[in-house]
């Protein structure tokens, strides 16, 4: 009776497994991978056992979706991002843009006086009022003015030669809330008595 070579290989492998040794009658049993299956034809090859299958040493685990470490918390609509601007009248600026100069020289060679120019800007008021040299602090003794603008003044230089002439200018808010005001004191040196 002829035995198929594959059956011999299987029988030898089973015997080796049962006896616990790799040799039968002193001959080494061939390793399953070195024994040709069938009659050497690839179609009749023995199926590979699960022990012979190569498995990767390190299994890659599926990546988890990353979540941001810091999640932004929603802002409440009631929380303002900027401090609210104060309501009501406000004097943004009130300044001298041209300093005055008293006239000087003789009737022939004379340097004319340079007028004073002031500038202002007011917000939140209905209008503004300007006062000049008013010791009582009454708003508008010079007259009503726009919320922003400039005004030119001829600077009086009637004091003694060498003295300082000083005049006071005040701007007031009118309407829109509590009244605000700012004051400027402007001086110029008297250089002579004027034309002869």
Order of alpha helices (4+ residues) and beta strands (2+ residues): alpha-beta-beta-beta-beta-beta-beta-beta-beta-beta-beta-beta
